[in-house]
């Protein structure tokens, strides 16, 4: 088996013959995994290496500065997911103004042929490339014929025939429909951050929470209470968790959005300063204001019980 490698930029790529899965691959959803599988199959037939080449940051952040552009997976998680999908290598295509101004023909020549040594390319059916998104699959096929590589375009469809797209998944998460988003992603949607000190109200009422300082730029779920998992290092050990996304209206905190996770039955070390990833399985309810602490505690107990039921723990 080829040793798996991660190239941090085109300048790091070593010479070789590659079947390339090409795209942004935000979230590495089920459609993206189909593109990677196609590249893996093409590599096997051509005695080549399967390479997932992913644009980072997302091109829209460079082409349209200021446009809201939340991601489904940070670059480290995206890289890991691409390798788990079957790629032998991941090459980060650093999307800057220099790459953005390359026309389609130069992109194929300079990036795919000269840098990556491409012998086959797999892309989504709606893939666009080159300056002003001037290149489409038909042009890529024509240029591939000129440069000696084949192109396979994959329809990004789910089992029910619905088109899978990262923007569709982001919309579902923003609506709180994390269970449906998970069906299209092939995994629960998640957010990452570092545990920071909070107001310790949860500890005072018997339900300590990990207050997550979220890495900016991630797609967050709608405000509400969720059943999910907290992945704790080392090794991202999974702990069932009741997760709150909101502004603590019961205590009058309406300014700052907070993400807090009560890890069920957790008896480990303090988590302050620990990187944490939270996975959202299903929404339990919306945020509410309760008539006193006793009513709040009763609801939290119900949330914990429902979390256990939905996670089957």
Residue, then its C-alpha position, 0 to 999 in steps of 0.5 A: x500500500x502506498x504510504x499516505x502523504x499530505x502535501x501542504x501546497x503545490x510546491x511540496x508535491x513530489x513527482x509521480x503518476x496520479x489519479x486525482x479527485x479534484x474539488x473543494x470537498x467541504x465536509x467530504x459528504x457522500x457525493x465527495x466520497x463517491x468522487x474519491x472512490x472513482x479516483x481510487x478505482x482509476x489509480x488501481x487501473x493505471x498503477x497510479x496514486x490516488x490523490x485528493x486535491x482540495x482547494x483551501x480556503x474555499x474559493x468563495x472567500x477569496x473571490x467574494x471577500x465578506x461573503x458569509x462562508x461557513x465550512x462543514x469541516x476544518x482543513x485538518x478534519x477534511x484531510x483526515x476524512x479524504x484519507x479515510x475515504x480512500x485517498x493515498x494522498x491529499x494535496x492542499x491547493x492553496x486558493x489565493x489570487x495567484x491561483x484564482x487568475x489562472x485560466x482553465x487551460x493554464x490550470x490544467x497545464x500548470x496544476x494538473x499536468x506539471x505539478x500533479x502528474x495527472x493520468x486521470x481526474x474525477x470531479x463532480x458533474x457540476x465542477x467548475x474551474x479556472x478564472x471566472x469559473x470559465x471551465x466546465x466538465x466538457x472543457x476538462x474532458x477536451x483538455x484531458x484528451x490533449x494532455x493524456x488524462x481521462x475525466x470521470x464526472x460523478x453525479x452527486x446524488x443521495x440514495x433517494x435521488x436528491x442532489x447532495x451539495x455542501x450548501x444544502x447541508x449547511x442550510x439543514x444544519x442552520x435549521x437545526x435539522x442535523x439528523x437529515x444533514x448527517x444522512x447527506x454527510x455520511x456522519x454527524x455534523x460537528x464543530x470544533x474548538x477549545x474548552x474555556x472557562x464559563x460562568x460555572x452555573x451548570x456545575x452549581x446546579x449539578x450539571x457541569x458543562x464544557x464551554x466550547x470556544x468555537x473556531x471561527x468560520x464553522x457552520x453552527x446549528x440552530x439554537x436549541x438543545x441537541x443529543x450528540x457526542x463529545x470527542x475528547x483527546x487523546x484519540x477522540x474518545x467519544x462521550x455521549x453529551x447533551x449539547x446546548x447551542x444558544x444564549x442562556x435566556x433563562x439566566x438573561x444571557x442574550x448577547x453571546x452565543x454559547x455552545x455548552x456540552x454536558x458529558x454524560x457520566x464523564x469522570x475524567x480530568x478537567x477539560x479547560x484548554x482541551x481541544x474538543x469536537x462536538x457531533x450533533x445527532x438530533x435536536x431535542x428542543x428549542x431554547x426556553x425560559x423556565x419558572x425557577x431553577x427547579x423547573x430548569x433542573x427538571x427539564x435538564x433531567x428530561x434532556x439527559x434522559x432523552x439524550x440517552x434514549x436517542x444515542x442508545x446509551 
